[in-house]
Amino acid sequence: MAQFDVGMVHRLADQMEGIALDIKKHVNSPDELSQDIKRMTSVLESFQTLAQKASNSGSNPVVNQNDVV
């Protein structure tokens, strides 16, 4: 059974947060916003892929030395 990669979920969430902060700081045109939306879409697709793989394999998070892996 494949393990659900919680660490990857956290990294993707950090990326999403970074993109949102970038939007708040510097988006001044529709083109800049469009580029950030493409980045967000990529991260969301990664979340979806992780969730689907986990659902299909019936995996659950695994705790190793008090850290979920």
N, C-alpha and C positions, 0 to 999 in steps of 0.2 A: 504494500500500500504506500503510495506517495505521501510525503509529509506536506502539510500546508505551510508555505513559507511566510510566516508572519513578519520576519525581517524584511522581506521584499515588499510586503504591504506597507510597512513603515517607511521604507525608502521612497516608494511611489507617493505616499501621502506627503512626505517632505517635498518632493518635486512639485506636487500640485500646489502646496502652500507657497513654494517659491514663485511659481508662475503667477499665482494670484497677487502676491506682493509686487511682482514686476509690473503687473497691469495697473495696480494702484499708483505706482511710482512714476511710470514713464510712458504709458500709452497716450499718444497724441494724435493718432490717425487711425482710420479704418484698417489700413494695411498692417500696422503694428498689432492691432487687436486681432486681426485675422491670423497672424503668425502665432500669437499666444493661444488662440483657440485651437489651432492645429496641434500645438504642444500639449494642451489639456486633453484633447481627443486621444492622442497617443497614450497618455497616462491612463485615461479611462479605459481604453481598449486593453491595456495591460492588466488593470484591475479585473476586468471582465474575463479575460483569459485565465487568470489565476483562480477566480471563483468557479469558472466552469470546470477546470481541471480538477479542482478539489471536490466539487460536487460529483463529478463523474467517477472519481476514484474512491469516494466515501472517506476521504482523509479528514483528520482533525489536527488541530495544533498539538505539538509535542513539547513538553516542558523538559528542559535539560539544564540542570544546575540553576534552578530558579529563573531561567530565561526561556521564553516561548520561542521555539524554532520551527 
